[in-house]
Amino acid sequence: MRSTTRPTTAKCTLPQYMGFLISEPKSSTCTRLAEVTGISHDSVNRFLQRENYQPKDMFDEAAQNLCLVGGTLSVDDTVLDKPYSNSVALVSHFWSGKHHRAVKGINLVTLYYTDPAGRHMPVNFRICDKSEGKTKNDYFLEMLSEVLAWGLKPAYVTGDSWYSCVKNLKTIKNHQTGFMFAVEKNRTVSLEKGHWQQVQALEVPDDGLDVWLKDFGKVRLFRTMLKDQRRHYVVYLPEDVPVQRDDFILIHDQHWQIEQFHRAIKQVCHIEHFQVRNERPVRNHIFSSILSFVYLQKMQIAQEFTNIYQHQRKLLGAVHLLRRSTPAKPTTLTTESKEKRAVSW
């Protein structure tokens, strides 16, 4: 993490805020943090207003525990639901795969990396700001360029059909990197020159099928079944090495890690639960939530626990045990209060 030029005198710091996010079972508001730590509400609010954390800060923390060469880099986005927020910065309407419709919230685009040893963490992210006039594909190409400049050298880049446009695929190819992307069922491919057809019309064997993707080139097409729906994926290797079914399953499973990440930051790291309105506090809260997940992953790598949900349950169990073991303070009723209680009964 970035070092400061002089010792901080702030009562609320990033480690304190992160510890609160991963241990608080109720609401992760400034008021709640002030209540459980004994600092003022304004101290928490000033922390969120003061700092200006960037994705590179998160990458530097994650890179300490990852092998940056030869893994799988996945891209995906999720919507942080804020249905009742009328004046919160960055909140707009975005399409949600969870709700299958456009909902009000904040759209978060993430690059998630799984190294050859199976360790996985987020390495870059963007918060969609409609005022910038950029698409999710624009954010993806920006983040990809950044992580490659920071020293990441993945063997594959993966994503869903939203990110499988020709421009993205050619950009990845120009970086001499392989990829696996989902494609829609009406995507056009060719088995022989001059004869184009949709992937849904093809007979695809389990080991895949070599096809020519329109406006791109040669790829290997795979088909899977998920929830009674056929899904199609194209896989490319710069060395033109044949891709086997086992290779495809391994890459597909590694891509699924980003889905688990999105679920964990919502359920464990309170990324959706904030009550600040300005852009800077919103961005700092989201950064703190994602970095909290990074530190949970570091603890899991160090074998302090095997599952972050198990770790959360143990924390809650310890809190309940402490509450039961603490004797309740005796209450004394005045004569007036006794009379009022008797009347209410």
CORFEN-V789241 format. One record per helix or strand. SS is the DSSP state (helix for helix, strand for strand). FROM is the first residue (numbers start at 1). LEN is the number of residues. If there is no record, write none. Layout:
SS,FROM,LEN  SS,FROM,LEN
This chain:
helix,14,10  helix,30,8  helix,41,10  helix,55,9  strand,69,1  strand,72,10  strand,92,5  strand,101,14  strand,120,8  helix,130,3  helix,136,14  strand,153,1  strand,156,4  helix,161,3  helix,166,9  strand,178,6  strand,188,5  strand,195,4  helix,199,3  strand,209,5  strand,217,10  strand,229,8  helix,245,11  helix,257,11  helix,279,23  helix,308,18  helix,335,10
